[in-house]
C-alpha cells in the first residue's frame, strides 16, 4: 500500500474540539464516512469545506463530472490507496485535483499525460484545460500540450485535417496554435477551417497577431486568394478594415523579409566593387612610376587565386586601354609618319558634307487635307455628344462594375493592384496605366464595385504595395482623363 503523504501539519486538530473528525462524503445517492483530519491535511480547500458544512462534504462542483466510482477512487487516493490512471478517468482526476487543490494528485496526473498523450486525445485534453479554474494548473497543462504539438507537428496536423473534414467541433485557440506551429500545411488547414463558418473567419481576423501569414503564404498570389475567401460573405465596414489591416501588415512584413534575405548579397556585391576599384587605383599608380614597376605590376596582375582563376578581368582590360593610349600618344608626337586615331575616342561622322538625306519612300503621294479640317468646332459637337451617349448606353452595366483607382505606385503590376480589392468580390479585369499612376478594376457584378466605393467613403484605406491609393466611381470617357486624378492622394 502507498505511504500516506503528510504534507501538512494537522496535529492542531487533536486539541480542536470544534473540528468535525467524522465527515460524511456524499456523491449523489452514495455516501462514505471518512476522517476529517485525513482529508483536511491533503487540501486547505477541503478543510474549509468541512468546517463550513459541519462535517458534511458533498463536492458539489464535481456533481456532473465523471461517475461516482471514479470520484470515490480519488477519495481513496487521499487515504493512500493506489490510483490507476487511464484515458477514461484522467479528466475526472485532473478536475478533482485542480478544483480542490490536491497538488500531489495533480502533479502525478500531469506526469501520466506527458507519457501517454497522443494526437487523437490531444483535443479532448485541450478542452479539459479550458475547464480548469486554477490558473497555475491551467498553465502547466497547456505547457504539456504545446510541447507535444511542437514535437509531433505532422501527426497533429493530420488529425486536425481529419476533424475539419468530418465537421468535428474544434477549440479555436488550439486550432490557431496548431496552425502557427505547422508551416508545411498550415495554410491548407487555415483555408479549410475558415471555409466552414463565418465565426471561424471572424476569429482568424481577431487573432491575426498569433499567425505568421508571410510564412504560411510565401507568395502574394496565395495570400490574396486566402483573403478573398476569408472576406467572402462578410460585408461590414469593420470587417473590411480588419482585412485591409491584415493585407497591409502582410505586404510590409513580406517586403521586410525580402529585403533581409537580399541584404547579404548586396553587401557582398559592394565589397567586390570596392576591391576592384582599389585594384584599378593601384594599377594606375604603378603605371606612373616607370617601366620597371609597370612590369612588376603586370606580373602581379596575372597572379591567380587558390582556385587557379585570375583575380580580376577588369585589370587586364584597363591595361590594354592604357597600352593603346600610349601607342597613340607616341605616334602622334613624332613628326614622321601619319597620325594614328585614338582608339579610345568615338569615331567621327564620315558622311560627306553635300550628302542629301534619303527621300521618304513610304510617304504617300497626293496627300490632301480633309475638306472639313477647318470646320468650326460647334459643327462637330453634336456628333461627339451623340457618340458619347451611345458609349454610355452600351457600357452602362460595365461601368457600374468598375472602379477608378488613383495614386498607384509607378511600378505596380496588375496583380499588385488586384490584391487589396479581391476580398470585395471576383475581379475579371485590371487595366493599369503606370505612366499616369492610375488603374481601372472591373468586377463580375455591380455589388462588388459598390462595396469598394462604400468602404472608401466610410474611411477604409486601400493600399497597393504599401502605398495608400484613392478609389473613385468609374465614369466612361471621363475617368481616364488626367483631370480625374488631381485629387488622387488620400
MIROBA-833713 format. One line per field, with one value per residue (C-alpha): residue number from 1; x, y, z. Coordinates in nm, 3 decimals, decimal comma. Layout:
REM MIROBA-833713
tiza c(NUM ...)
X c(X ...)
Y c(Y ...)
Z c(Z ...)
REM end
This chain:
REM MIROBA-833713
tiza c(1 2 3 4 5 6 7 8 9 10 11 12 13 14 15 16 17 18 19 20 21 22 23 24 25 26 27 28 29 30 31 32 33 34 35 36 37 38 39 40 41 42 43 44 45 46 47 48 49 50 51 52 53 54 55 56 57 58 59 60 61 62 63 64 65 66 67 68 69 70 71 72 73 74 75 76 77 78 79 80 81 82 83 84 85 86 87 88 89 90 91 92 93 94 95 96 97 98 99 100 101 102 103 104 105 106 107 108 109 110 111 112 113 114 115 116 117 118 119 120 121 122 123 124 125 126 127 128 129 130 131 132 133 134 135 136 137 138 139 140 141 142 143 144 145 146 147 148 149 150 151 152 153 154 155 156 157 158 159 160 161 162 163 164 165 166 167 168 169 170 171 172 173 174 175 176 177 178 179 180 181 182 183 184 185 186 187 188 189 190 191 192 193 194 195 196 197 198 199 200 201 202 203 204 205 206 207 208 209 210 211 212 213 214 215 216 217 218 219 220 221 222 223 224 225 226 227 228 229 230 231 232 233 234 235 236 237 238 239 240 241 242 243 244 245 246 247 248 249 250 251 252 253 254 255 256 257 258 259 260 261 262 263 264 265 266 267 268 269 270 271 272 273 274 275 276 277 278 279 280 281 282 283 284 285 286 287 288 289 290 291 292 293 294 295 296 297 298 299 300 301 302 303 304 305 306 307 308 309 310 311 312 313 314 315 316 317 318 319 320 321 322 323 324 325 326 327 328 329 330 331 332 333 334 335 336 337 338 339 340 341 342 343 344 345 346 347 348 349 350 351 352 353 354 355 356 357 358 359 360 361 362 363 364 365 366 367 368 369 370 371 372 373 374 375 376 377 378 379 380 381 382 383 384 385 386 387 388 389 390 391 392 393 394 395 396 397 398 399 400 401 402 403 404 405 406 407 408 409 410 411 412 413 414 415 416 417 418 419 420 421 422 423 424 425 426 427 428 429 430 431 432 433 434 435 436 437 438 439 440 441 442 443 444 445 446 447 448 449 450 451 452 453 454 455 456 457 458 459 460 461 462 463 464 465 466 467 468 469 470 471 472 473 474 475 476 477 478 479 480 481 482 483 484 485 486 487 488 489 490)
X c(0,000 0,120 0,251 0,010 0,157 0,156 0,250 0,064 0,091 -0,254 -0,159 -0,359 -0,678 -0,606 -0,690 -0,953 -1,283 -1,492 -1,335 -1,551 -1,330 -1,604 -1,701 -1,971 -1,873 -2,180 -2,172 -2,527 -2,711 -2,391 -2,213 -1,878 -1,768 -1,418 -1,173 -1,187 -0,819 -0,702 -0,898 -0,808 -0,434 -0,442 -0,602 -0,678 -0,980 -1,129 -1,053 -1,254 -1,549 -1,551 -1,563 -1,831 -2,063 -2,020 -1,883 -2,066 -1,863 -2,063 -1,808 -2,082 -1,853 -1,797 -2,168 -2,186 -1,829 -1,744 -1,903 -1,947 -1,689 -1,427 -1,475 -1,462 -1,129 -0,997 -1,107 -0,932 -0,615 -0,622 -0,611 -0,304 -0,464 -0,307 -0,490 -0,480 -0,468 -0,630 -0,773 -1,120 -1,065 -0,785 -1,030 -1,207 -0,877 -0,745 -1,061 -1,096 -0,733 -0,748 -1,087 -0,999 -0,628 -0,484 -0,138 0,017 -0,261 -0,250 0,128 0,102 -0,175 0,044 0,329 0,097 -0,029 0,326 0,393 0,059 -0,064 -0,146 -0,264 -0,607 -0,677 -0,494 -0,815 -1,002 -0,714 -0,730 -1,099 -1,014 -0,754 -1,010 -1,231 -0,960 -1,017 -0,674 -0,451 -0,133 -0,273 -0,410 -0,069 0,102 -0,138 -0,119 0,259 0,240 0,004 0,223 0,536 0,354 0,237 0,590 0,737 0,456 0,366 0,281 0,072 -0,126 -0,179 -0,313 -0,552 -0,672 -0,734 -0,944 -1,152 -1,212 -1,323 -1,568 -1,702 -1,599 -1,601 -1,251 -1,133 -1,043 -0,741 -0,599 -0,655 -0,465 -0,183 -0,152 -0,152 0,112 0,338 0,270 0,432 0,415 0,037 -0,083 -0,214 -0,430 -0,566 -0,643 -0,831 -1,030 -1,126 -1,231 -1,445 -1,665 -1,828 -1,828 -1,743 -1,415 -1,334 -1,403 -1,190 -0,893 -0,934 -0,937 -0,623 -0,403 -0,115 -0,086 -0,018 0,274 0,093 0,418 0,544 0,209 0,160 0,503 0,361 0,127 -0,099 -0,161 -0,224 -0,462 -0,662 -0,692 -0,801 -1,069 -1,202 -1,170 -1,379 -1,644 -1,986 -1,853 -1,970 -1,947 -1,715 -1,540 -1,454 -1,320 -1,095 -0,959 -0,898 -0,717 -0,510 -0,415 -0,315 -0,109 0,073 0,140 0,290 0,507 0,641 0,686 0,889 1,095 1,165 1,269 1,499 1,657 1,718 1,881 2,095 2,393 2,412 2,410 2,691 2,899 2,850 2,955 3,269 3,359 3,320 3,534 3,811 3,803 3,819 4,119 4,296 4,233 4,377 4,683 4,730 4,717 4,976 5,208 5,180 5,314 5,620 5,807 5,863 6,026 5,744 5,493 5,645 5,614 5,251 5,193 5,332 5,116 4,809 4,845 4,860 4,594 4,392 4,398 4,139 4,354 4,129 4,251 4,189 4,013 3,938 3,889 4,258 4,350 4,103 4,244 4,598 4,501 4,334 4,643 4,879 4,671 4,666 5,044 5,096 4,865 5,049 5,396 5,294 5,137 5,420 5,667 5,700 5,742 5,455 5,081 4,875 4,701 4,343 4,292 4,125 3,953 3,778 3,445 3,456 3,353 3,077 3,234 2,927 3,007 2,909 2,688 2,512 2,135 1,906 1,721 1,377 1,085 0,993 0,694 0,538 0,213 0,165 -0,109 -0,191 -0,477 -0,609 -0,964 -1,223 -1,371 -1,034 -1,101 -1,465 -1,576 -1,589 -1,953 -2,043 -1,889 -2,001 -2,348 -2,196 -1,944 -2,217 -2,421 -2,124 -2,063 -2,429 -2,406 -2,096 -2,274 -2,577 -2,370 -2,136 -2,389 -2,367 -1,993 -1,934 -2,117 -1,893 -1,577 -1,393 -1,125 -0,806 -0,558 -0,217 -0,089 0,289 0,451 0,596 0,273 0,163 -0,191 -0,157 -0,037 -0,344 -0,574 -0,468 -0,620 -0,961 -1,005 -1,196 -1,474 -1,558 -1,435 -1,220 -1,240 -1,002 -0,741 -0,627 -0,311 -0,177 0,159 0,262 -0,045 -0,039 -0,399 -0,585 -0,933 -1,070 -1,366 -1,564 -1,803 -2,102 -2,217 -2,246 -1,872 -1,788 -2,047 -1,889 -1,550 -1,695 -1,895 -1,587 -1,381 -1,648 -1,668 -1,298 -1,147 -0,798 -0,680 -0,307 -0,121 0,231 0,228 0,111 -0,230 -0,448 -0,771 -1,085 -1,348 -1,662 -1,589 -1,745 -1,697 -1,496 -1,411 -1,224 -0,931 -0,866 -0,576 -0,813 -0,975 -0,653 -0,599 -0,738 -0,592 -0,375 -0,553)
Y c(0,000 0,353 0,565 0,834 1,174 1,408 1,728 1,947 1,959 1,861 1,796 2,108 1,907 1,697 1,987 2,146 2,026 2,217 2,046 1,753 1,444 1,233 1,351 1,216 1,241 1,235 1,158 1,152 0,871 0,718 0,832 0,743 0,804 0,949 1,104 1,481 1,513 1,283 1,478 1,818 1,751 1,696 2,032 2,360 2,397 2,071 2,174 2,492 2,299 2,054 2,336 2,531 2,233 2,089 1,752 1,705 1,707 1,697 1,808 2,000 2,121 1,758 1,677 1,645 1,528 1,158 0,863 0,802 0,522 0,749 1,012 0,753 0,637 0,991 0,989 0,656 0,801 1,068 0,783 0,636 0,386 0,348 0,510 0,368 0,649 0,598 0,798 0,724 0,879 1,133 1,420 1,340 1,316 1,645 1,839 1,687 1,763 2,114 2,217 2,109 2,192 1,842 1,925 1,581 1,418 1,686 1,654 1,278 1,327 1,570 1,318 1,050 1,284 1,366 0,996 0,898 1,197 1,125 1,331 1,171 1,264 1,597 1,785 1,631 1,725 2,082 2,100 1,982 2,256 2,523 2,399 2,430 2,722 2,714 2,929 2,759 2,417 2,554 2,684 2,355 2,150 2,394 2,374 1,998 2,035 2,297 2,084 1,785 1,991 2,116 1,765 1,600 1,866 1,636 1,390 1,669 1,842 1,520 1,466 1,827 1,792 1,480 1,658 1,952 1,713 1,536 1,867 1,799 2,085 2,225 2,465 2,789 2,869 2,521 2,542 2,870 2,731 2,418 2,621 2,857 2,557 2,389 2,584 2,288 2,250 2,532 2,732 2,440 2,387 2,758 2,772 2,455 2,568 2,923 2,787 2,605 2,908 3,287 3,250 3,084 3,367 3,633 3,451 3,446 3,819 3,882 3,675 3,772 3,858 3,492 3,380 3,446 3,486 3,557 3,209 3,041 3,211 3,268 3,431 3,727 3,530 3,261 3,522 3,721 3,407 3,333 3,691 3,669 3,351 3,497 3,805 3,623 3,678 3,938 4,278 4,501 4,802 4,678 4,351 4,537 4,745 4,431 4,267 4,572 4,597 4,230 4,292 4,597 4,411 4,120 4,340 4,529 4,208 4,045 4,341 4,349 3,976 4,003 4,293 4,100 3,797 4,006 4,214 3,971 3,959 4,338 4,365 4,107 4,289 4,616 4,459 4,314 4,654 4,813 4,555 4,616 4,994 4,954 4,732 4,985 5,269 5,064 4,977 5,344 5,436 5,160 5,289 5,631 5,502 5,367 5,076 4,855 4,892 4,855 4,516 4,421 4,532 4,321 4,017 4,088 4,140 3,789 3,637 3,383 3,283 2,942 2,804 2,898 3,182 3,542 3,793 4,043 4,058 4,430 4,483 4,324 4,547 4,858 4,758 4,712 5,053 5,214 5,044 5,162 5,515 5,515 5,391 5,663 5,932 5,820 5,801 6,147 6,317 6,201 6,422 6,121 5,917 5,979 6,040 5,745 5,773 5,742 5,404 5,535 5,825 5,776 5,775 6,093 6,108 6,033 6,129 6,377 6,736 6,757 6,429 6,457 6,267 5,981 6,052 5,909 5,619 5,534 5,877 5,852 6,066 6,323 6,363 6,611 6,785 6,684 6,933 6,971 7,017 7,381 7,327 7,515 7,309 7,384 7,190 6,862 6,888 6,739 6,428 6,382 6,419 6,156 5,915 5,968 5,896 5,572 5,468 5,533 5,334 5,036 5,033 5,117 4,784 4,752 5,099 5,007 4,705 4,917 5,141 5,400 5,375 5,664 5,727 5,374 5,320 5,368 5,016 4,845 4,542 4,422 4,165 4,434 4,646 4,346 4,209 4,471 4,450 4,074 4,044 4,261 4,014 3,836 4,060 3,990 4,258 4,509 4,786 4,958 5,290 5,315 5,640 5,809 5,619 5,507 5,181 5,052 4,743 4,552 4,309 4,039 4,219 4,567 4,479 4,421 4,759 4,926 4,754 4,905 5,255 5,226 5,117 5,405 5,659 5,520 5,581 5,244 5,298 5,078 5,025 4,896 4,769 4,965 5,294 5,441 5,483 5,668 5,498 5,674 5,587 5,499 5,717 5,610 5,863 6,075 5,861 5,811 6,185 6,336 6,584 6,297 6,228 6,574 6,477 6,126 6,149 6,043)
Z c(0,000 -0,082 0,202 0,326 0,247 0,547 0,368 0,615 0,993 1,125 1,487 1,573 1,510 1,820 2,052 1,825 1,969 1,710 1,412 1,288 1,298 1,142 0,792 0,563 0,198 -0,032 -0,408 -0,537 -0,359 -0,219 0,099 0,254 0,615 0,629 0,875 0,867 0,963 0,681 0,419 0,561 0,563 0,185 0,100 0,272 0,040 0,169 0,527 0,476 0,328 0,622 0,875 0,684 0,631 0,984 0,881 0,550 0,228 -0,096 -0,362 -0,543 -0,821 -0,921 -0,935 -1,316 -1,374 -1,405 -1,229 -0,855 -0,869 -1,027 -0,757 -0,478 -0,624 -0,578 -0,211 -0,157 -0,307 -0,036 0,215 0,048 -0,192 -0,541 -0,834 -1,188 -1,445 -1,787 -2,078 -1,938 -1,593 -1,649 -1,698 -1,369 -1,182 -1,325 -1,243 -0,896 -0,808 -0,951 -0,806 -0,453 -0,452 -0,418 -0,554 -0,521 -0,722 -0,994 -1,029 -1,083 -1,338 -1,538 -1,537 -1,674 -1,950 -2,062 -2,117 -2,272 -2,472 -2,839 -3,135 -3,114 -2,750 -2,772 -2,850 -2,559 -2,330 -2,457 -2,369 -2,017 -1,979 -2,058 -1,772 -1,505 -1,270 -1,108 -1,333 -1,220 -1,309 -1,637 -1,745 -1,656 -1,866 -2,158 -2,149 -2,183 -2,481 -2,652 -2,616 -2,765 -3,067 -3,134 -3,121 -3,324 -3,580 -3,871 -3,667 -3,502 -3,838 -3,994 -3,701 -3,726 -4,102 -4,037 -3,776 -4,013 -4,288 -4,054 -3,923 -3,563 -3,316 -3,264 -2,999 -3,179 -2,963 -3,009 -3,385 -3,420 -3,207 -3,422 -3,745 -3,607 -3,537 -3,873 -4,161 -4,401 -4,430 -4,203 -4,499 -4,616 -4,264 -4,235 -4,565 -4,490 -4,139 -4,233 -4,517 -4,262 -4,096 -4,066 -3,697 -3,789 -4,031 -3,771 -3,514 -3,751 -3,818 -3,443 -3,380 -3,677 -3,443 -3,344 -3,703 -3,939 -4,271 -4,460 -4,367 -4,428 -4,768 -4,929 -5,245 -5,271 -5,505 -5,244 -4,976 -5,195 -5,270 -4,899 -4,823 -5,092 -4,930 -4,580 -4,663 -4,865 -4,706 -4,459 -4,581 -4,274 -4,271 -3,956 -4,128 -4,432 -4,211 -4,045 -4,383 -4,517 -4,199 -4,243 -4,606 -4,520 -4,243 -4,480 -4,753 -4,504 -4,347 -4,688 -4,816 -4,498 -4,523 -4,889 -4,808 -4,521 -4,744 -5,019 -4,781 -4,764 -5,145 -5,165 -4,911 -5,094 -5,424 -5,267 -5,126 -5,466 -5,633 -5,365 -5,422 -5,797 -5,751 -5,519 -5,770 -6,050 -5,842 -5,754 -6,121 -6,229 -5,965 -6,087 -6,447 -6,347 -6,160 -6,465 -6,691 -6,429 -6,181 -6,462 -6,542 -6,177 -6,184 -6,494 -6,318 -6,013 -6,229 -6,368 -6,018 -5,953 -5,652 -5,489 -5,731 -6,038 -6,166 -6,238 -5,963 -6,187 -6,558 -6,529 -6,459 -6,792 -6,978 -6,813 -6,912 -7,278 -7,286 -7,133 -7,381 -7,680 -7,544 -7,504 -7,862 -7,997 -7,799 -7,909 -8,274 -8,292 -8,106 -8,370 -8,679 -8,904 -9,026 -9,040 -8,731 -8,572 -8,445 -8,072 -8,018 -7,704 -7,882 -8,058 -8,437 -8,616 -8,870 -9,209 -9,411 -9,697 -9,645 -9,951 -9,882 -9,902 -9,664 -9,832 -9,952 -9,762 -9,984 -9,768 -9,792 -9,987 -10,293 -10,345 -9,976 -9,948 -9,640 -9,547 -9,660 -9,315 -9,141 -9,073 -8,992 -8,677 -8,359 -8,298 -8,613 -8,484 -8,123 -8,169 -8,330 -8,046 -7,787 -7,966 -7,974 -7,600 -7,533 -7,731 -7,533 -7,204 -7,312 -7,428 -7,126 -6,857 -6,675 -6,730 -6,586 -6,269 -6,229 -6,249 -6,006 -6,076 -5,864 -5,844 -5,687 -5,750 -5,746 -6,086 -6,075 -5,963 -6,164 -6,230 -5,951 -5,709 -5,785 -5,775 -5,436 -5,199 -5,367 -5,405 -5,080 -5,224 -5,500 -5,813 -6,035 -6,408 -6,540 -6,421 -6,657 -6,528 -6,663 -6,487 -6,657 -6,510 -6,178 -6,228 -6,284 -6,359 -6,186 -6,323 -6,104 -6,219 -6,063 -5,963 -5,593 -5,558 -5,709 -5,485 -5,184 -5,267 -5,311 -4,990 -4,798 -4,938 -4,845 -4,490 -4,433 -4,526 -4,672 -4,957 -5,012 -5,317 -5,242 -4,918 -5,077 -4,996 -5,305 -5,379 -5,510 -5,721 -5,911 -6,271 -6,543 -6,909 -7,111 -6,806 -6,556 -6,791 -6,833 -6,636 -6,470 -6,280 -6,094 -5,947 -5,607 -5,609 -5,299 -4,979)
REM end
